[in-house]
Amino acid sequence: MLYLGIDLGGTNIAAAAVDGDGAIVSRAALPTPRGVEPVAAAMAQAAREAAAAAGVPLPDIAAVGVGVPGTVDPERGIIHYWSNLDFRDVPIARLLGDRLGRSVWIENDANAAALGEYAAGAGRGSASLVAVTLGTGVGGGAVLGGKLYTGFNYAGLEIGHMVISRGGRPCTCGRLGCFEAYCSATALISRTKEVMGLAEADGRTAFDAARAGDPAARTVVEEYIACLGSGLTSLVNIFQPEVLCLGGGVANQGEALLAPLRAILDREDYARDQERRTRLVHAALGNDAGIIGAALLSRFR
Ligand SMILES: [Zn+2]
């Protein structure tokens, strides 16, 4: 049995046929057009191409799911707001479902990525997983007791907007001191430029220079890890997930990032003395987590 996942992004629409274990069987991708109807048409085309590439007629696909950015009502299949394409109250599930002649599941893309990691990646076989993505912002998702947990109005798990420093750095959401204002790749890069006195930097600059012995870079990395450890420890204390997985570009630092974070958890996790502890691991599926999670949405609701 094959499932079809679609990842709606601001630049590309990607579709993939996925087997019951979450392995990708075929792919298709198209550039994202502007406007609601063209987007729905391109999503339908990508879905047909991915099904054809897998050699399975669309009616034989078990379920179709879409990971969409922005605020989403999965119950009604609506994107409430997506700033990138200025979508407001777009009934995307119906627009795509009409074109494909079948019903379509939708979910916020960060939640779909968490589901992908739970079903087929870092959390495979676990009872619960919290996924944290370090990108432009800090995204998150949680699968608890085998179900995606998103809050009663589907807007929960905005972990990037948990305050880790009261009265601290301003955040795009209007609060001060949010997790994301310290731990997104954006925050890391701006701090790297500021402390190292650079005009240009990326998410690797400070880590690379710290390894080469640069003291300013070391300050940036130590501060970044301390802030990340603070937020992650709070997440472990609240959720006690069996697996906590870190994804996004910054997480590609791997053990250079994970080892000091585990040391913070060993010191500060409230349940640190218990035999069974949350496992902090690197996300396993990279950019495919969202599309795999989208494909399998129907199985986890
Ligand atoms: Zn915020």
Boltz pocket constraint, residues with backbone or C-beta under 6 A from the ligand:
constraints:
  - pocket:
      binder: B
      contacts: [[A, 160], [A, 161], [A, 162], [A, 171], [A, 172], [A, 173], [A, 174], [A, 175], [A, 178], [A, 180]]
      max_distance: 6.0
